[in-house]
Amino acid sequence: PKNTVAQNNFTQSTGIGRPFLSRLKGRRYRYYMPFFREVFSESCCCMTTISIMQPYFIPYAGYFRLIAGVDIFVIYDCVQFPRRGWVHRNFLRNKQGIPQWITLPLQKGPQSIKIKDLFFQEELSAFFHKQRTRFPSIDQANDFLCLPDSTSLVSYLSTQLQSICCFLKVNLPQIIFSSSLTLPDSLKKQDRILEIC
């Protein structure tokens, strides 16, 4: 009962919870990702903090601040692959110091393919070796880019995430892949997020 009262108070004061999620539709919902939610443990009065994020190729600084502040980090890989997003590409500076796109070589798939089902079309070590002429900074970030070859994009990105966290001395929380939770396909948008929590 105490936890229920505390959770209701938290929801009313912050707007985070079902009332908040139910107001998000379409593009507004995407603007609120990464979704950060407080979940109250049923067994004690302390809180378990959870963050849910899609995997990113070379994540931005705020991504790691988010990881550092939670108990459980969920890699949200059970959703449709955003082709114009940051899952498989990012900016690196070229020889002239101008930011240019570098895009990981993914196998072609249907428009509806999920992030968890993405695979590489060539070995990453060979790919980055060819890109060195365009992006000299690859040599500086070799430990975070040229990781042991993996055919799976999600496997590569999760390994990269852990490597960067180790370098930054960010304590890694428990990491869970949303695809391992066997969520029903009928759940969409905020209902899927709530089911994970």
Disulfide bonds with the S-S distance in Angstrom:
none
